[in-house]
């Protein structure tokens, strides 16, 4: 793949910033076409689909932030000269071609593309049909930015494929693919893994857990739980399950406090058998599958545990490996929890809503990876490169 200069890539991004601002009314108009035919019963997906002036501003800001970051390509990772005189340099290098599959969110068409392009990757964007009009005009903006700077539209393009066509493309791509990033639920991830013929980096479901220890600050616990659950229900870092240590002082009264606080903000509560004995008139967890479910709705599970170790075991059994939190005043317990819970991000006395590239200092993100190779957590600009060894010799042969 041809390596573009940092200067040229930044010129494309400068152009894109101007084009997005110029076209904002048309972008919002095209988005309204998508909203008009969308089933509003799925509130989380609807929220993700909406593009307004604030959303266009955030798209422009994402491009500006990536434009301001250093080019991640060609950075030296290590350099060593062997006793034989052979010089070995390890440098960052582009992946090549990336395919991202996502639903509903038109801003991904901006954020994913700007990150991939600045890291010198071509990107194929497979957005959901519900955002087709929004994505088409954003693709048009990208193509204008590329062409006025003398580059091919092939650097950034939408794939217009139905499910069966996508399956065939994954099995036998019509062009080289080096990495696929599915952003969505379990069905999408399973579909891609079954059919892909190249590396897949999973941007996993949320299903995030929070454990309230027996010595937690209860006022803090209420504040953090409400924020993590209700701040943005459509986000993958939203809270779904709360595990509460039964040895908390004034346990029953505090459970009722939590019930009232959640009811005030219209959160549906599901409870296990033990919690059901304390707080009345709430539905019980219907089956085992609920423990694995990411709700993306104003719904939460409250369950009782006997100890920190039971909480850790439960989280590692059921969570999506995205974000998990502990509320406790005991730093040793917090450290044990954070070391043993197998999630991309672990929190002590904080809301899970911070698992986000911008909030974690990464900037715009392609996805939140729940894989362990090659990177875990927010996939920002620095994470969209691989590496390459440059070996320099002078007639060296191995004997």
Long-range contacts (C-beta under 8 A, 24 or more apart in sequence): 1-94, 1-96, 1-97, 1-120, 1-121, 1-122, 3-73, 3-74, 3-94, 3-120, 4-120, 4-151, 6-71, 8-149, 8-151, 9-71, 9-117, 9-118, 9-120, 10-67, 11-149, 12-117, 12-145, 12-146, 12-149, 12-151, 13-63, 13-64, 13-66, 13-67, 13-114, 13-117, 13-118, 13-145, 14-67, 15-144, 15-145, 15-148, 15-149, 16-63, 16-114, 16-141, 16-142, 16-145, 17-60, 17-63, 17-64, 17-67, 19-141, 19-144, 19-145, 20-56, 20-59, 20-60, 20-63, 20-110, 20-141, 21-56, 21-60, 23-137, 23-141, 24-53, 24-56, 26-137, 27-51, 27-56, 27-134, 27-137, 27-138, 27-141, 28-52, 28-53, 28-56, 30-133, 30-134, 30-136, 30-137, 31-106, 31-131, 31-133, 31-134, 33-133, 34-130, 34-131, 34-132, 34-133, 34-134, 38-130, 43-233, 43-234, 43-297, 44-233, 44-234, 44-296, 44-297, 45-103, 45-104, 45-130, 45-234, 45-296, 47-232, 47-233, 47-234, 48-103, 48-104, 48-105, 48-234, 49-104, 49-105, 49-106, 49-130, 49-131, 49-134, 51-106, 51-107, 51-134, 55-106, 55-107, 58-107, 59-107, 59-110, 59-111, 62-107, 62-110, 62-111, 62-114, 62-363, 62-364, 63-110, 63-114, 65-363, 65-364, 66-114, 66-115, 66-118, 66-363, 66-364, 66-381, 67-114, 67-118, 69-118, 69-363, 69-381, 71-118, 72-118, 72-119, 72-381, 72-382, 72-384, 72-385, 73-119, 73-120, 73-385, 75-385, 77-387, 84-396, 85-393, 85-394, 85-396, 86-391, 86-392, 86-393, 86-396, 87-391, 87-392, 87-393, 88-389, 88-390, 88-391, 88-392, 89-389, 89-390, 89-391, 89-392, 90-387, 90-388, 90-389, 90-390, 91-387, 91-388, 91-390, 92-385, 92-386, 92-387, 92-388, 93-385, 93-386, 93-387, 93-388, 94-119, 94-120, 94-121, 94-384, 94-385, 94-386, 95-119, 95-121, 95-178, 95-179, 95-384, 95-385, 95-386, 96-121, 96-122, 96-176, 96-178, 96-179, 97-121, 97-122, 97-123, 97-124, 97-175, 97-176, 97-177, 97-178, 97-179, 98-122, 98-123, 98-124, 98-177, 98-178, 98-179, 98-180, 98-181, 98-384, 99-123, 99-124, 99-126, 99-159, 99-177, 99-179, 99-180, 99-181, 100-124, 100-125, 100-126, 100-180, 100-181, 100-182, 100-183, 100-366, 100-367, 101-126, 101-166, 101-180, 101-181, 101-182, 101-183, 101-184, 101-188, 101-192, 102-126, 102-127, 102-128, 102-182, 102-183, 102-184, 103-127, 103-128, 103-130, 103-131, 103-183, 103-184, 103-188, 104-128, 104-130, 104-131, 105-131, 106-131, 106-134, 106-135, 106-138, 108-183, 109-134, 109-135, 109-138, 109-139, 109-158, 110-138, 111-364, 111-365, 111-366, 112-181, 112-366, 112-367, 113-142, 113-156, 114-364, 115-364, 115-365, 115-366, 115-379, 115-380, 115-381, 115-384, 116-156, 116-366, 116-384, 117-155, 117-156, 118-381, 119-381, 119-384, 119-385, 121-178, 121-384, 122-154, 122-155, 122-156, 123-155, 123-156, 123-157, 124-157, 124-158, 124-159, 124-177, 125-156, 125-157, 125-158, 125-159, 126-158, 126-159, 126-161, 126-166, 127-158, 167-191, 167-195, 170-195, 170-196, 170-197, 171-195, 171-196, 171-197, 172-197, 173-197, 173-198, 181-366, 181-367, 181-379, 183-367, 185-294, 201-367, 201-369, 201-371, 201-374, 201-375, 201-379, 202-369, 202-370, 202-371, 203-236, 203-366, 203-367, 203-368, 203-369, 203-370, 203-379, 204-236, 204-320, 204-321, 204-322, 204-368, 204-369, 204-370, 204-371, 205-236, 205-294, 205-320, 205-322, 205-370, 206-235, 206-236, 206-237, 206-238, 206-240, 206-294, 206-296, 206-320, 206-322, 206-323, 207-240, 207-241, 207-292, 207-293, 207-294, 207-318, 207-319, 207-320, 207-322, 208-237, 208-238, 208-239, 208-240, 208-241, 208-319, 208-320, 208-322, 208-323, 208-324, 208-325, 208-343, 208-352, 209-239, 209-240, 209-241, 209-242, 209-243, 209-311, 209-314, 209-315, 209-318, 209-319, 209-324, 209-325, 210-239, 210-241, 210-242, 210-243, 210-324, 210-325, 210-326, 210-327, 210-352, 211-242, 211-243, 211-244, 211-245, 211-305, 211-308, 211-311, 211-312, 211-315, 211-324, 211-325, 211-326, 211-327, 211-337, 212-242, 212-243, 212-244, 212-245, 212-248, 212-327, 213-245, 213-308, 213-326, 213-327, 213-328, 213-330, 213-333, 214-245, 214-247, 214-248, 214-249, 215-328, 215-329, 215-330, 215-333, 216-248, 216-327, 216-328, 216-329, 217-327, 217-329, 217-349, 218-248, 218-254, 218-257, 220-327, 220-349, 221-258, 221-327, 222-257, 222-258, 222-261, 224-325, 224-327, 224-349, 224-350, 224-351, 225-258, 225-261, 225-262, 226-261, 226-262, 226-265, 227-351, 227-353, 228-325, 228-351, 228-352, 228-353, 229-262, 229-267, 229-298, 229-300, 230-265, 230-267, 230-298, 231-351, 231-353, 232-353, 233-295, 233-296, 233-297, 233-298, 234-296, 235-353, 235-356, 236-294, 236-322, 236-355, 236-368, 237-322, 237-323, 237-345, 237-352, 237-353, 237-354, 237-355, 237-356, 237-368, 238-295, 238-296, 238-352, 238-353, 239-300, 239-325, 239-351, 239-352, 240-293, 240-294, 240-295, 240-299, 240-300, 240-301, 241-291, 241-300, 241-301, 241-303, 241-318, 241-319, 242-300, 242-301, 242-302, 242-303, 243-303, 243-304, 243-305, 243-311, 243-314, 243-315, 244-275, 244-302, 244-303, 244-304, 244-305, 245-305, 245-306, 245-307, 245-308, 245-311, 246-274, 246-304, 246-305, 246-306, 247-306, 251-278, 252-278, 255-279, 255-302, 258-302, 259-302, 262-300, 265-298, 266-298, 267-298, 267-299, 267-300, 268-297, 268-298, 268-299, 268-300, 269-299, 269-300, 269-302, 270-299, 270-300, 270-301, 270-302, 271-301, 271-302, 271-303, 272-301, 272-302, 272-303, 272-304, 274-303, 274-304, 275-302, 275-303, 275-304, 291-317, 291-318, 292-318, 294-320, 308-333, 308-336, 308-337, 311-337, 312-336, 312-337, 312-340, 312-341, 315-341, 315-343, 316-340, 316-341, 316-342, 319-343, 320-370, 321-370, 322-352, 322-355, 322-368, 322-370, 323-347, 323-352, 323-355, 324-352, 325-349, 325-350, 325-351, 325-352, 344-368, 344-369, 344-370, 344-376, 344-377, 345-377
